[in-house]
Amino acid sequence: MPLINGSVGVDVFFALSGWLVTSLLLKERQVAGEISLGSYYLRRTFRIVPLYALTIGLYFCAAYLLQAMLSQGEELSAFQSGFVYFVTFNGEYMLHRDGLLFGHSWTLGIEEKFYLFWPLAIILLGQHNISVLLGATILAITILILPASNPELLVRGYVGLAAGAFAAIASSRSTAISRGFGNLIAPRLALLGIGFAYLASVFLPTAIIWNLLISLFAVPLIAHLWIQQSEGSIGKVLRWTPLAALGRLTYAVYLTHVLVINAVLLVLDRLGWSPGWWLTFLLSYAASLLLGVCLHLFIERPFIAAGRNLSRRSIKGTAVPV
């Protein structure tokens, strides 16, 4: 069994997303005196929706081709039954997800609800004691988890998001906590914790505790990199140009990697070639990056720029805060 569990990468991202979105919102309120919801939602919409909509179309075409060329209608039927969930960012509530071409959209469904409601919570409850915000957050998460057929996925997502978000709030309110995150010991302990939880997830993959621990251990690492402005040794590694370039492709690769993997496996099967797990992995990864570059250059980047421009215009043209 290969010692790779790519699914845990999203647990780090949940913590990162919680920290990053919260820190930027708090910084905006500190600098501008208010949080512009209109500007925020414009940026999020243009960042996420265009490429997501295109990806849904690509997956539909793939499912249709599987039926037309190989008489495999299961994927098309499953995709059609899940279409409403996909277009409404509710993939985490689908009953049947295993093997589905676009089943990994459950993570984005959780993220979208965080993007939508968390800024409102900060505005409405941000001036109260942090315990009030925490209580409201726990209540909201409970309500979101109750209808889920697989609640572990939602627990996994919202715990990671909440850990990053409340760490950012605590750091902004306490210089002692901020200094603790900035200490050089924090990222080293965090890396050890992530490494331990990752190995445990490989050998004991059914325990959700490892996913939660990865998110929790990721928080001090992310906080350290943010507070130190990536000046430490870990930050310098992450700022290495090839890694930074890969980082810009992550959304496109995340959305399309299952499609690419299935396409590579289909081509290899048609050629009658069984190159082994590692070579198949490398071919799939290279193909994912190539498609990711194209999507980033021609879809992501133009729409992100358009969203930022509209966001700046909305701020300039609004006399009263949104």
Buried (B, 14 or more C-beta within 10 A) or exposed (E): EEEEBEEBEBBBBBBBBBBBBBBBBBEBBEEEEEBBBBBBBBBBBBBBBBBBEBBBEBBBEBBBBBBEEEEEEEBBEBBEEBBEBBEEBBBBBBEEBEEBBBBBBBBBBBBBBBBEEBBEBBBEBBEEEEEEBBEBBEEBBEEBBEEBEBBEBBBBBBBBBBBBBBBBBBBBEEEEBBEBBBBEEBBBEBBEBBEBBBEBBBEEBEEBEBBBBBBBBBBBBBBBBBBBEBEBEBBEEEEEEEEEEEEEBEBBBBBBBBBBBBBBEBEBEEEEEEEEEEEBBEBBBEBBBEBBBEBBEEBBEEBBEEBBEBBEEBBEEEEEEE
